[in-house]
Amino acid sequence: MKGIHGRESARTTLSKSERLLERLLEGDEEAFCDLLDRHAASMLRLAFLHCNSRTVAEEVVQETWLAVIDGLSGFEGGTSLNGAPERGLLSAQAAQVVRVEIDRLSPMQRVVITMRDIENWESGEVCEALGVSEHDQRVLLHRARSRICAALERHLSTTAWLTITI
């Protein structure tokens, strides 16, 4: 649609990101390759800053791309496409932080938090299965959650200022 001065109006002019998003939503594999080419290196650098292992950083980036692909169908037009890989990367990194911290917990804390927060067991079921009192189960769960929250806070405080420039 032409505006008063013969130029296309802002409504009909799509940004590069909007055109790329349209192509992605249409299932255009070349569009995904373009997106990957533009962002993979910076995402890997960002992940490596937090993981200190190239293998883990590559895994985090791979999980991020899978999350981006899965999230495309629910992508809202008002949201920045540039922010989507960043949010996906931060989510994947946070999930990695949680996994690592769960592995560092004491065996009983690890079992309790897994049963309660991952497998959704009721408190009484956990107590019965593990032979612990309600009080002990609550203490184990609280300590496990506290350690994981502290690890996430440390992680997020170091990533809060980072953005991926796309």
N, C-alpha and C positions, 0 to 999 in steps of 0.2 A: 504494500500500500504506500503510495507516494504522499508525502506531506505537502505543505503549502509551497515550499521552495523547490519542489521536484526531487527531493531526497526521500529515501525510505524512512518511514517513521521508526522510532525506537522499538515500537511494538513488534514490527516485522523483522527487524534486524537481530539476528542471533549472534551471540558471542561465540568465539571458538569453543569454549567450554560447553556451551549449550548445544552446539552442533555435534560435538563429540559425544555428549550425553545422549542425544537423539539417536546417533549411530549405535551407541552401546545398547540402548534399549531395544533397538531393532535387531540386535543379535549380530551386528557387524564385527566379525573377528578381527579385521584389520584395525578397527577403532580401538579394540582392546589392546592390540599390539602397539598402537600409537601411544596409548595411555601407559602401557608397561615401559616402553622405551623412554618416555618423558620422566617417569617417576621412580623406576626401580633402583637406580643408583643412589638417589638421595634417601630413599626409604631404607636401603641397606646400610648406608652410613649412619643414619639416625638409630636404627636398631642395634648396630654394632657398638654405638656409644654406651648403650645400656646393658648389653648382653656380654660383652668382652669375649665372645666366642663367635667366630664367623659362621660356624655350623648352626648355632642357636639363632643368630641374627638372620640367617637365610631362612630358617624355619619360621621365625616370627613374620618375616616379609611374605613368605608363601601363605601363611594363615591369613595375613592381612588381605592379600589379593583374593583369596577364596571368600573372605567376608565381604569384600567390595562386590564381587560377582553375585553373591547371594543377596546383597542388599540393593542391587540395581532395580529390582522390580518394585521396591517400596520407596525408591528415591523420590524426594519431593522437589519440585522445580525451584522453589525459593532457596534451596540449600546450595552452597557452593560445592561444585564437583571437586575442587581442590581440597576442600575440607574433608571429603569422604575418605580418601586414602589415609589422611592424617589421623582421623578418628579411628579408622580400622586398625592402623598401625599401633596407635596408643592402646586400643582394646586388646590387641594380640599381645603387646608387651605386658600389659597388666595381667593378662591370663598367665603368661609365662612367669611373672613375678609370683603369682599365687601358687602355681605348681611347684616352683622352686622352694618357696617358703613352707608349703605343706610337707615337702620332703625333708625339711630341716626340723620339723616338730618332733617331739618325743613320740615313741610308738603309740602310746595311749591317746595323746592329743590328736595324732594323725588319724587314728581309727575313729575316734569320737566325731571329729569334724567331718570326716568323710561320710560317716553314717548319717549324721544330722543334716549337714548342709549340701551334700552332693547326692546322697541316696534318699534323702527326705524321711528318715526314720523318726518316729516319735521318741520323746525323751524316755518314756517307760520301756520302750522296746530296746533302746540302747543299754539302759541299766540292766535289764534282764539278760540280754545277749552277752554283755561283758562282765556281769556279776559285780557291778559297782553301785554305790548308793546314788540317789538323785543329786545330792549335794556334790559328790565327787564328779559326777558327769557334768554338772553345770560349771564347776571350776575348770575342768579340762577343756570344755568347749569355750569358755570365756578366755582362757589363756591362749588357746589356739587362734581364736578370732582376733584377739588383741595383737598377737605377733603378725598375723597376716595383714591386718589394718595398718600396723606400723610400717611394714615393708611396702605396702602400697602407697602410703603417705610419703615415704622416702623417695620412691620411684616417681610419683607424680610431682613432687616438689622439684625434681631435677628435670622433668620434661615440660613443666608448665610454660617455660619461656621459649621452648623450641617450637618452630613451625616449619613445615615443608613449603618451600617456595616453589610454586609450580608455574 
